[in-house]
Amino acid sequence: MRLAIDIRCLQDKYWTGVADYTWNIIKAFNEKKTLFDLLYYTNSFKQNNQLPTEIRNSNNLISTQYPNKLQNLLLRYNLWQNFDELMVKKDKRPDVFWLPNLHFYQLSKKIKKVLTIHDLSFIHFPQFFSLKKRLWYLASMKRLLKNNLGDFDKIIAVSKHTKDDLISLYPNVEQKIEVIQSGIEDVFFKAPNPLDLGSILQHYNLPRNYLLTVGTIEPRKNHLLLLKAYERIINQHPDFDYDLVIVGTRGWLWRPIIDYWKKMKCTKKIHFIGYVPNNELNSLYAYAKCFLYPSLYEGFGFPPLEAMAAGTPCLVSSASSLPEIVNEAAILLDPWVIDEWVETIISVVNDQELCRKYSAAGKIRAQDFSWNKTTTAMEHLFLSLV
């Protein structure tokens, strides 16, 4: 069967969770040598330089070349070509079309359609997005869910929490939803070479002792709580020997977070280092004293699992899907209560037995998540439609 995949998310220079999700599933499908013939749809006004080589050189890549803003505007008003019919014109007729995330789209009524929903943060926390994004993109996505969600033959929710969220708002699609949890990359299970750590620390100008957090710099990830908690730790314990390392690109409404950091007395002990590739990120996870993730809302949450796979004890928000994902293999904390984070960070740093306990538990829990397991479930779902 021919499975068409919308890969517009892979055009971004720096990938976030959705792009990693999409690419890892494509890789796993190709490695498994499934019955699928994969077709790829994308749009890029410029050349497809950001796409992985395997896709860029594929004969199954169908690409339009328009500015994304123009395409989105035309899609918003149903003035674009149906993606599947465009593929037919290229002699690539798909049997099923899969959208790996909620986005502007246009598909004919006859094509089988599958949509992955990662989270509904834009509905629950609209204040965490810019006014421009709320008025244009998010308003359009809400309208799309309300008017078009029922058009999909299957809806993949990446966690039970996301499924429950969907049902509470759109009960008419309950029978179409299947929970298929995401996986994590093999690189995070591999013990990093200790010789690599020195060069990585030098490259990012980091100390040997550090606490780590990973996530796009935006309000939903709750970096302000971490900054305030770390500030209190330094005020209470001036000799605290661990810096705070923050990995992630700048997202929506990042400026107040950076402005707060710049005004802190302990600014030099806090390191915003931007995007880090996975092979280097694995080393940063593995050698961190502990991993901190106070996010206010996640549909799934890759970073805690990646840190757990690397054997790093994790302190994780008790909000949304995160308790479901980490189970009992991480310490859960209220993402609104700074004192909880202050006290627990100090306890973990000073308790080797506690570190060993959660390091071991995290490694075991992370093994439950693999892309092979994810794609096996997705393969059954797609095949059930034809």
C-alpha positions, -999 to +999 in steps of 0.1 A: +000+000+000+011+036-006+012+057+026+015+094+020+031+115+048+030+153+052+066+161+060+064+199+061+076+199+097+110+185+085+117+218+066+125+236+099+161+244+105+160+232+141+137+203+148+115+201+178+093+172+190+070+169+161+098+168+135+117+142+156+085+122+159+079+122+122+114+114+111+119+086+136+087+069+124+098+073+088+132+058+096+116+029+115+092+021+087+121+020+062+142-001+085+114-026+091+109-030+054+071-028+058+046-034+031+043+004+027+055+024-002+062+058+015+053+090-004+063+124+010+045+157+006+062+190+014+061+227+004+091+250+004+097+282-015+134+275-012+152+243-020+146+213+003+180+216+020+167+209+055+152+176+045+171+144+054+191+131+024+171+099+022+140+120+015+155+148-005+169+123-030+137+101-031+117+096-062+086+096-039+090+132-028+063+155-042+071+191-034+054+224-041+074+256-040+054+285-026+060+307+005+045+289+035+025+319+046+008+321+012+002+283+012-013+285+047-036+314+037-049+295+006-053+263+026-073+283+052-098+292+026-098+259+007-081+275-023-053+249-026-050+217-045-058+185-026-025+170-015-035+135-025-047+146-060-015+165-065+003+132-059-020+114-084-009+139-110+027+129-103+017+092-108+019+086-071-016+076-059-017+072-021-040+048-003-038+066+031-026+101+039-011+107+073-007+141+089+019+138+118+006+169+135-023+194+133-017+218+105-034+235+075-042+208+050-065+200+021-074+164+011-101+150-010-131+132+006-122+098-010-087+095+005-083+077+039-070+102+064-051+098+097-041+126+120-017+125+150-027+149+179+002+156+202-014+180+227-041+207+230-019+232+248-031+260+225-066+255+238-058+252+275-030+278+276-036+303+248-018+329+270+015+311+263+014+321+227+019+354+210-011+375+201-004+371+164-003+333+167-035+332+187-054+354+163-043+335+131-028+301+135-044+289+168-078+303+159-076+284+126-066+252+143-095+254+168-118+258+138-102+229+121-107+206+150-143+217+155-153+214+118-130+187+104-118+164+131-146+140+123-134+137+086-104+117+097-107+079+096-084+075+125-069+098+151-036+089+169-032+103+204+004+101+217-008+095+253-040+085+272-040+120+286-042+134+250-070+110+242-090+120+273-084+157+264-098+151+229-128+132+241-137+159+267-139+185+239-149+164+209-168+133+222-181+125+187-147+112+176-140+089+206-143+057+185-117+069+161-090+076+186-062+052+192-034+057+217+000+050+202+028+063+224+059+077+209+094+061+212+129+075+220+160+072+199+185+045+205+213+070+210+200+080+244+204+044+257+241+043+247+267+050+272+286+081+259+324+081+256+338+099+286+365+114+264+338+132+244+324+150+274+354+173+279+352+186+243+314+191+246+317+210+279+345+231+264+324+238+232+295+251+252+317+267+280+301+245+307+314+233+341+317+197+350+289+199+377+255+209+364+218+204+366+200+201+332+168+210+315+158+206+279+129+223+260+120+252+238+123+285+256+087+294+260+063+299+289+047+265+288+080+248+296+080+268+329+116+280+328+107+309+351+100+285+379+134+269+374+152+302+374+134+313+406+140+280+423+177+280+413+180+316+426+166+306+460+190+277+462+220+300+456+207+325+481+202+297+507+234+278+498+260+302+483+285+274+479+261+253+458+284+235+434+261+229+404+253+253+376+220+252+357+222+243+320+193+251+297+191+235+263+166+247+237+158+271+210+138+303+215+101+298+210+070+319+216+073+347+243+109+338+252+120+374+259+106+377+295+124+345+305+157+358+291+151+393+307+146+377+341+178+357+337+198+388+328+187+405+360+197+376+383+227+379+406+237+343+397+235+348+359+269+334+353+259+301+368+230+297+344+238+287+308+213+290+279+231+271+252+205+268+224+200+238+202+222+207+208+223+177+184+213+144+199+247+128+199+260+156+221+227+159+241+231+123+252+264+131+269+248+162+286+220+140+298+243+112+311+266+134+331+241+158+346+236+154+383+198+154+377+173+164+351+146+190+357+114+193+338+087+215+353+066+218+321+030+230+327+015+209+299+028+181+277+010+157+254+039+133+257+072+147+268+104+134+251+131+150+273+123+132+306+124+098+288+156+106+271+172+116+304+159+084+320+173+063+292+207+080+299+204+070+336+199+105+350+176+109+380+146+131+369+125+157+387+093+161+366+061+181+366+031+163+379+009+180+352-009+166+321+006+134+306+039+134+324+029+111+354+015+086+328+048+087+308+074+085+336+052+063+359+070+059+392+105+062+377+108+099+384+101+123+412+069+142+405+065+178+417+039+205+415+049+228+386+035+258+404+052+254+438+088+267+438+096+255+473+090+219+463+116+222+436+141+239+458+138+213+485+138+184+462+168+195+441+189+200+472+178+166+486+186+148+453+220+164+449+230+154+484+215+119+485+235+094+464+212+065+473+182+085+460+201+092+428+209+056+423+173+045+429+159+069+402+187+063+378+180+026+378+142+030+377+144+055+349+165+032+327+140+004+331+110+026+324+126+041+293+129+007+278+091+006+274+094+032+246+108+024+212+101+035+177+099-001+166+070-006+190+054+026+179+056+018+142+043-017+147+011-003+162+009+023+134+014-003+108-016-022+120-037+010+122-029+020+086-035-015+072-069-017+089-080+012+066-074-006+033 
